[in-house]
Amino acid sequence: MKKVTKVITNKYFIVAVCFVAWVMYFDQNDWMSLQQRQKELNTVKDNIGYLKDEIKKMNTEKKALITDANGNLNDPHRLEQYARERYRMKQDGEDVYVIE
């Protein structure tokens, strides 16, 4: 028992415990903040992965619109049709009615 009290009352042990408590709870980069930042980082990484997949899909869609299977340029009317259907674009003087 004397050994335990001697270790607990040791000034180096007390300073070490105070330092660990300070770093874990009171410091600007405490443990809770680090955990929160780690969650945010994982969320952003997931979002980046999703957006990269979306970019790949859009690039293949763009390539399909611009060229046909043989690599020849497509008809510009097909591109116009896609823009009208997908993005509801219209020419001057036209009215667009969307029925869902």
Contacts in CASP RR format, 6 or more apart in sequence:
PFRMAT RR
TARGET T0000
AUTHOR 0000-0000-0000
METHOD contacts of the structure
MODEL  1
MKKVTKVITNKYFIVAVCFVAWVMYFDQNDWMSLQQRQKELNTVKDNIGY
LKDEIKKMNTEKKALITDANGNLNDPHRLEQYARERYRMKQDGEDVYVIE
7 13 0 8 1.000
8 14 0 8 1.000
23 30 0 8 1.000
23 31 0 8 1.000
24 30 0 8 1.000
24 31 0 8 1.000
25 31 0 8 1.000
25 32 0 8 1.000
65 74 0 8 1.000
65 78 0 8 1.000
65 79 0 8 1.000
65 82 0 8 1.000
66 73 0 8 1.000
66 74 0 8 1.000
66 79 0 8 1.000
67 73 0 8 1.000
67 74 0 8 1.000
68 74 0 8 1.000
83 89 0 8 1.000
84 90 0 8 1.000
88 96 0 8 1.000
88 98 0 8 1.000
90 96 0 8 1.000
END
